[in-house]
Amino acid sequence: VPTESPTTDSPTVFPSGEPSVSPSDSPTSSPSAGPTYNFFTTMETNTMRFAFQDTVLVAYNANGIKFPSTRYTYDGMIAALKEMAHAGIQSDGRDFRFYVGNQDANLQYGRTNLAAFLAMAMTESIVYDTCDEYNEDEVAGKYAISNSCGQNGRSYQDEVCTNPSEANMSCDVNVNMVVVSSSTSINQGGRPPPPLSCRPKADWSDYAGYWDSRTGQASTNPYANTLGRIDTEGCCFWGRGVLLTRGVCNIGRLNYYLGKRAHDERGEGRFPTIDFCKDPEATCASESSTETMRWITGLFDWIYRVQSYEANGWSYMRALEKFVDNGFVDDEYERYPFFDTVSSVFVRDCHENKCSSLQITKEDARRSNFDKIMEIMKVTDRPTRKPTQKPIVYSEPSPAPFKPKIEIKPPPLAWSPPQSQSRSVPTYAPSTTEIPAAANNPSPTTDFSPIAVDLTPPAPSTPLISITPPTTDEVPQQTDVPFGGLIILEDNAACSITGVTWLLSIAIVYNALH
């Protein structure tokens, strides 16, 4: 039976398998020149290799024991960096290159950019030695299985591209897609939850449930994630790669500029056979999944979202240069501190303090990792910020030798020699000491009559010992100085004049008897 005549004057033209314009081997716009110096000269030394392998490219198990990452190695990192810094990605008339500086004078610009990138990579994936995002959002020991739809208040399948020029880049959500994560965190102790997954609902009562880490068992009872999802239908766009690139917009960009869509539409694409939208897990589990792919997808994500970021008067590149030129410190009244603002751009796609309801997760870990990497690359041979005025240097004077000023004067001895006819103690004496005769050892030539001793204290005007305390500069700390059988106390304790007088009186009596 013949078909009906077409209702239009001319038939609809269907797209052919070949592009209408043959793609050229070179990009439509000339990319900027690559680095004019070898940024990697100092990166490929044994010292740098060992430092990165010992501090950056390491993971931790559940007991906190450090071990080399198996998914992210030094050689893989250097190879990917060289590719993205020199050749880059040319797609849809744009040139994407990782910035490493373009002359020796701003070598530190490139190193600081690399440190910021690796700080995020360490925090997201390297320390967990994973290619996939893992289930970490828990409440009272329970992990919602629907966390694959989004964690920390996010909904990955709803994070579409909002820029009008990117409106067609987001991945379409396929509710019939079934995906199971191929990797998970290595450092979750106890009974960790299973890998993230997505699948269609069988019926209205098909709930994703939760994982109870206390019992190590799963439950299919309704249990919502932070945004109320109780199923995993279409929730297949969790994070993958070294930066855990997540969401239908970010993963869609990978497909548009690097993947199968770039190849099918423009004859381009770094990974021309990988459809990142139809197979989001390809970054981690496809035949083409390699360490190079894990690094390059993350580097591209960084270049597109962070390195190229400029909005409302704030530019990542200008902020980077200002931070370095200022001695690797922020201005005292800087409204947007460099690294904290970079963390906001990376996590929330905006730089202002209240630009998003999303929280910047793991802030302390990101800062700590940034400082570690800056130290490794010797970027922290940091000059301090130039002072606005000549600093005032206060120096403590060295203490002078301790010279106690002591003057000893003989006391006026008001006592009478023993009289043969007098045996009584004068009535004006405050006290009388009587020495009895030794009955057991009589001697006809010795007079054992009591001796009258005047023990009246000397007048205040004639002190027995005059002590002039040394000045503050003359007193050393924690020093005891012996002086003629006397101990000078460092805390200037006052001596009792009366006590000294009594001691001297007893000594005089003793000498008189002997």
C-alpha positions in Angstrom: 0.0 0.0 0.0 1.6 3.3 -1.0 2.1 5.8 1.7 0.2 9.0 1.9 1.5 12.1 0.1 3.5 14.3 2.4 1.6 17.3 3.8 4.5 19.6 3.3 5.9 20.8 0.0 9.3 19.4 0.8 10.3 16.4 3.0 11.8 16.7 6.4 15.5 16.6 6.3 16.9 14.0 8.7 20.4 14.4 10.0 23.0 12.3 8.3 25.5 10.2 10.1 28.3 12.5 8.9 28.6 16.1 10.1 27.7 18.8 7.6 31.1 20.3 8.0 34.1 18.1 8.2 35.9 18.8 11.4 39.4 20.0 11.1 42.3 18.5 13.0 42.9 21.8 14.7 40.5 23.7 17.0 38.4 26.5 15.5 40.1 29.0 17.8 43.9 29.1 18.3 44.7 28.0 21.8 47.0 30.1 23.9 50.6 29.2 23.9 51.7 26.5 26.3 54.0 27.3 29.2 57.2 28.9 28.0 59.2 27.2 30.7 59.3 23.7 32.0 57.0 23.8 35.1 57.7 20.2 35.7 61.5 20.4 36.0 61.3 20.7 39.7 58.2 18.5 39.9 60.0 15.4 38.6 62.8 15.2 41.1 63.1 12.3 43.6 62.7 14.7 46.5 59.4 15.9 45.1 58.2 12.4 44.2 58.9 11.1 47.7 57.2 14.1 49.3 54.0 13.6 47.2 54.0 9.9 47.7 54.4 10.3 51.5 52.0 13.2 52.1 49.5 13.8 49.2 48.9 10.5 47.4 48.1 8.5 50.5 44.9 7.0 51.9 44.0 5.9 55.5 42.3 2.8 56.6 39.7 2.5 59.3 42.5 2.4 62.0 44.1 5.6 60.7 47.0 3.7 59.2 48.5 5.4 56.1 49.1 3.6 52.9 49.9 4.5 49.3 46.8 5.2 47.2 46.2 2.5 44.6 44.0 4.7 42.4 46.0 7.9 42.4 49.8 7.6 41.8 52.6 10.1 41.2 53.3 9.0 37.7 49.6 9.1 36.8 49.2 12.6 38.2 52.3 14.0 36.4 51.2 12.4 33.1 47.7 13.9 33.3 49.0 17.3 34.4 51.4 17.5 31.5 48.6 16.7 29.0 46.2 19.2 30.5 48.9 21.9 30.8 50.5 21.6 27.4 48.0 20.1 24.9 44.8 20.7 27.0 41.3 20.0 25.6 40.1 21.9 22.6 36.4 21.5 22.1 33.5 23.5 20.7 35.9 26.4 19.9 37.2 26.6 23.5 40.6 25.8 24.9 40.8 24.2 28.3 44.3 24.1 29.9 45.4 23.7 33.4 47.3 26.9 34.4 50.9 26.4 35.5 52.1 29.9 34.8 53.9 31.0 31.6 57.3 32.2 32.8 59.7 31.7 35.6 58.7 34.9 37.3 55.2 33.5 38.1 56.1 29.9 38.8 54.5 30.3 42.2 51.1 31.1 40.5 51.1 27.7 38.9 52.2 25.9 42.0 49.5 27.6 44.1 46.9 26.7 41.5 48.1 23.1 41.6 48.0 23.1 45.5 44.4 24.3 45.5 43.4 21.6 43.1 45.1 18.9 44.9 43.7 20.1 48.3 40.2 19.4 46.9 41.3 16.1 45.4 42.8 14.9 48.7 39.7 15.8 50.6 37.2 14.3 48.1 38.8 11.0 47.0 42.5 10.4 47.5 42.4 9.9 51.3 39.6 7.4 50.8 41.3 5.7 47.8 38.0 5.7 45.9 36.8 6.7 42.5 33.2 6.9 43.5 31.5 9.0 46.1 30.6 6.9 49.2 27.7 6.9 51.6 28.7 9.2 54.5 25.6 11.2 55.4 24.3 9.4 58.5 21.9 10.1 61.4 22.1 8.1 64.6 24.1 5.4 62.9 21.6 5.0 60.0 22.6 5.7 56.4 19.8 6.3 54.0 20.2 4.2 50.8 18.7 7.1 49.0 21.9 9.1 49.7 22.8 8.2 46.1 20.2 10.9 45.1 22.3 13.5 47.0 24.1 14.1 50.3 24.6 17.1 52.5 21.4 18.7 51.3 21.9 18.2 47.6 19.9 16.6 44.8 22.2 15.6 42.0 19.6 14.9 39.4 18.1 18.3 39.9 21.4 20.2 39.6 20.9 21.2 35.9 22.9 23.8 34.1 21.4 27.2 34.6 23.6 29.3 32.3 21.6 29.9 29.0 24.6 28.9 26.9 24.8 25.5 28.7 21.1 24.8 28.9 21.4 21.8 26.6 24.4 20.3 28.3 22.8 18.6 31.3 22.3 14.9 31.2 18.7 13.6 30.8 17.6 11.6 33.8 16.7 8.0 33.0 14.5 6.5 35.7 15.1 3.0 34.4 18.9 3.2 34.8 20.4 0.6 37.1 23.9 1.4 38.4 25.9 0.2 41.4 29.0 2.0 42.5 32.2 0.1 41.8 34.2 1.5 44.8 33.6 2.9 48.2 35.6 4.4 51.0 38.4 2.3 52.5 38.4 4.1 55.8 34.9 3.6 57.1 35.2 1.4 60.2 32.8 -0.9 61.9 30.0 -2.0 59.6 30.1 0.5 56.7 27.1 0.9 54.4 27.0 -0.7 50.9 28.1 1.2 47.8 25.8 3.8 46.3 23.3 2.5 43.8 20.2 3.5 41.8 17.3 1.5 40.3 13.7 2.1 39.3 10.8 1.5 41.8 8.9 -1.7 41.4 5.7 -0.1 42.9 4.6 2.6 45.2 5.7 0.6 48.3 9.2 -0.1 47.1 11.4 1.9 49.5 15.1 2.2 49.4 15.4 1.9 53.2 18.5 2.4 55.2 21.6 0.7 56.5 22.1 0.4 60.3 25.8 0.5 61.0 25.2 -0.7 64.6 23.8 -4.0 63.5 25.3 -4.3 60.1 21.9 -5.0 58.6 19.7 -3.3 55.9 16.1 -2.3 56.3 13.5 -1.7 53.6 11.4 0.5 55.8 10.9 4.1 54.5 13.9 6.2 55.5 14.5 9.6 53.9 17.8 11.3 53.1 18.3 15.0 54.0 16.0 16.1 51.2 13.2 13.6 51.8 14.0 11.0 49.1 13.0 7.5 50.1 13.8 5.8 46.7 16.8 5.8 44.3 14.9 6.1 41.0 17.1 8.1 38.6 19.6 8.8 41.3 22.7 7.7 39.4 24.7 11.0 39.2 26.8 10.8 42.4 30.4 11.9 42.3 33.2 10.2 40.3 36.8 10.8 39.5 39.5 12.5 41.5 37.2 15.5 42.3 34.1 13.4 42.5 32.4 15.3 39.7 28.7 15.0 40.4 25.3 16.2 39.2 23.6 16.1 35.8 25.1 19.5 34.8 28.8 18.7 35.6 28.6 15.2 34.3 26.8 16.5 31.2 29.6 18.9 30.5 32.1 16.0 30.5 30.0 14.3 27.8 29.6 17.6 25.8 33.3 18.5 25.8 35.2 15.3 26.4 32.9 12.4 25.7 30.8 10.7 23.0 28.6 13.8 22.4 31.6 15.9 21.5 32.6 13.2 19.0 29.2 12.6 17.6 28.3 16.3 17.2 31.7 17.9 16.4 34.2 15.1 15.7 36.1 16.0 18.9 36.3 14.5 22.4 39.2 13.2 24.5 37.1 10.1 25.3 35.0 9.7 22.1 33.5 6.3 23.0 32.4 7.2 26.5 28.8 8.5 27.0 29.1 9.9 30.5 25.3 10.6 30.6 24.1 7.1 29.7 26.9 5.4 31.7 27.9 7.7 34.5 29.9 4.9 36.1 32.2 4.8 33.0 34.7 7.0 34.8 35.3 4.3 37.3 34.3 1.0 35.9 34.3 0.9 32.0 36.9 -0.7 29.8 38.3 2.7 29.1 38.4 3.6 32.8 42.0 4.3 33.7 43.9 6.4 36.2 44.4 9.0 33.4 40.6 9.3 33.0 40.1 9.8 36.7 42.7 12.6 36.7 41.7 14.3 33.4 38.0 14.5 34.2 38.8 16.1 37.5 41.3 18.5 36.0 38.7 19.5 33.3 36.1 20.0 36.0 38.5 22.3 37.9 39.4 24.3 34.8 35.8 24.8 33.9 34.3 25.6 37.2 37.1 27.1 39.3 40.0 28.2 37.3 37.7 30.1 34.8 35.4 31.4 37.5 34.6 35.1 37.4 31.4 36.7 38.8 30.3 39.9 40.5 33.7 41.4 40.5 35.6 38.4 41.8 37.9 36.4 39.6 39.8 33.3 40.6 42.9 34.2 38.6 43.1 37.7 39.9 42.6 36.5 43.4 45.3 33.9 42.9 47.8 36.4 41.7 46.9 38.8 44.5 47.4 36.1 47.1 50.8 35.1 45.8 52.0 38.7 45.2 50.9 39.6 48.8 53.3 37.0 50.2 50.8 34.1 50.3 48.6 35.8 52.9 45.3 37.6 52.6 44.9 41.3 53.3 43.9 42.1 56.8 40.5 43.3 55.7 40.1 41.0 52.7 36.4 40.4 52.2 37.0 37.1 50.4 40.0 35.2 51.8 41.6 33.3 48.9 41.4 29.6 49.8 38.1 29.8 51.7 36.5 31.5 48.7 38.0 28.9 46.4 36.4 26.2 48.6 33.0 27.9 48.2 33.3 28.1 44.4 34.3 24.4 44.2 31.5 23.2 46.5 28.7 25.7 45.8 29.6 27.2 42.4 29.5 30.7 43.9 31.9 32.8 45.9 29.8 35.1 48.1 29.1 34.3 51.8 25.4 33.8 51.4 25.2 32.8 47.8 23.9 29.3 48.4 22.2 27.3 51.1 24.7 24.5 50.7 27.3 24.1 53.4 31.0 23.9 52.6 31.9 20.5 53.9 35.2 19.4 55.4 36.6 23.0 55.6 39.3 22.2 58.1 40.6 19.3 56.0 40.7 21.4 52.9 42.7 24.1 54.5 45.1 21.6 56.1 45.7 19.8 52.8 46.3 23.1 51.1 49.0 24.1 53.6 50.7 20.6 53.3 51.0 20.8 49.6 52.2 24.4 49.6 54.9 23.3 52.0 55.9 20.3 49.9 56.3 22.5 46.8 58.3 25.0 48.8 55.6 27.6 48.0 55.7 28.3 51.8 59.2 29.8 51.6 56.6 32.5 52.2 57.7 36.1 52.5 55.7 37.8 55.2 53.5 40.7 54.3 55.5 44.0 54.0 55.1 46.1 57.1 53.7 49.6 56.8 56.3 51.1 59.1 59.6 50.2 60.5 59.1 47.5 63.2 60.0 48.4 66.7 62.4 45.8 68.2 62.3 45.4 71.9 65.4 43.7 73.4 65.7 42.6 77.0 68.9 44.0 78.6 71.3 41.4 79.9 71.2 41.4 83.7 74.2 42.9 85.5 76.2 40.8 88.0 74.5 40.5 91.3 76.2 42.7 93.9 74.2 42.7 97.1 74.8 45.9 99.1 75.3 44.7 102.7 76.8 46.7 105.5 77.4 45.1 108.8 77.8 47.3 111.8 78.9 46.0 115.3 76.0 46.4 117.7 76.4 48.5 120.8 76.8 46.0 123.6 75.2 47.4 126.7 76.3 44.9 129.3 78.4 45.1 132.5 81.4 42.9 133.3 80.8 40.5 136.2 81.2 42.2 139.6 82.3 40.3 142.7 79.7 41.9 144.9 76.8 42.1 142.6 74.7 39.0 141.9 71.4 40.6 140.9 70.0 41.4 137.5 69.2 45.0 136.8 65.6 45.8 136.9 65.5 47.6 133.5 66.5 44.5 131.5 63.6 42.9 129.6 64.8 39.4 130.4 67.5 37.8 132.4 69.5 34.7 131.6 71.1 33.0 134.6 73.7 30.4 134.1 73.9 28.1 137.2 77.1 26.7 138.5 78.3 23.4 137.4 77.7 21.3 140.5 79.4 18.2 139.2 82.7 19.9 138.3 83.6 22.4 141.1 86.7 24.4 140.7 88.1 26.7 143.4 89.5 29.2 140.9 86.4 29.6 138.7 83.7 32.0 139.6 80.3 30.6 138.6 78.4 33.5 139.8 75.5 34.6 137.6 76.4 37.0 134.9 74.2 40.0 134.3 73.6 40.5 130.6 71.8 43.4 129.1 69.6 42.1 126.3 67.9 45.3 125.5 67.4 45.5 121.6 69.4 48.2 119.9 67.6 51.4 119.0 66.0 51.5 115.6 68.5 54.2 114.6 71.4 51.8 114.9 70.4 48.6 113.0 72.5 45.6 113.6 72.6 44.7 109.9 71.8 47.3 107.3 70.7 45.7 104.0 70.1 47.8 101.0 68.2 45.7 98.5 69.7 45.8 95.0 67.9 47.5 92.1 65.8 45.5 89.8 68.5 45.4 87.1 71.0 44.0 89.6 68.9 41.1 90.8 69.3 37.9 88.7 66.5 35.3 88.6 66.6 32.2 90.7 70.0 32.9 92.4 71.0 32.1 96.0 74.2 33.8 96.9 76.2 32.8 100.0 77.9 35.7 101.7 80.1 35.2 104.8 78.0 32.4 106.2 74.7 34.3 105.5 72.1 33.4 102.9 70.6 36.3 101.0 67.0 35.4 100.1 66.0 36.4 96.5 62.5 37.4 97.5 63.9 40.0 100.0 62.4 38.4 103.1 62.9 40.7 106.1 65.0 39.5 108.9 63.9 39.9 112.5 66.2 42.3 114.3 65.1 40.9 117.7 65.9 37.4 116.6 69.4 38.3 115.5 70.0 40.1 118.8 69.1 37.1 120.8 71.4 34.9 118.7 74.3 37.3 119.3 73.6 37.5 123.0 73.7 33.7 123.4 77.0 33.7 121.5 78.5 36.3 123.9 77.4 34.3 126.9 79.0 31.2 125.5 82.3 32.9 124.9 82.3 34.4 128.4 81.9 30.9 129.9 84.8 29.5 127.9 
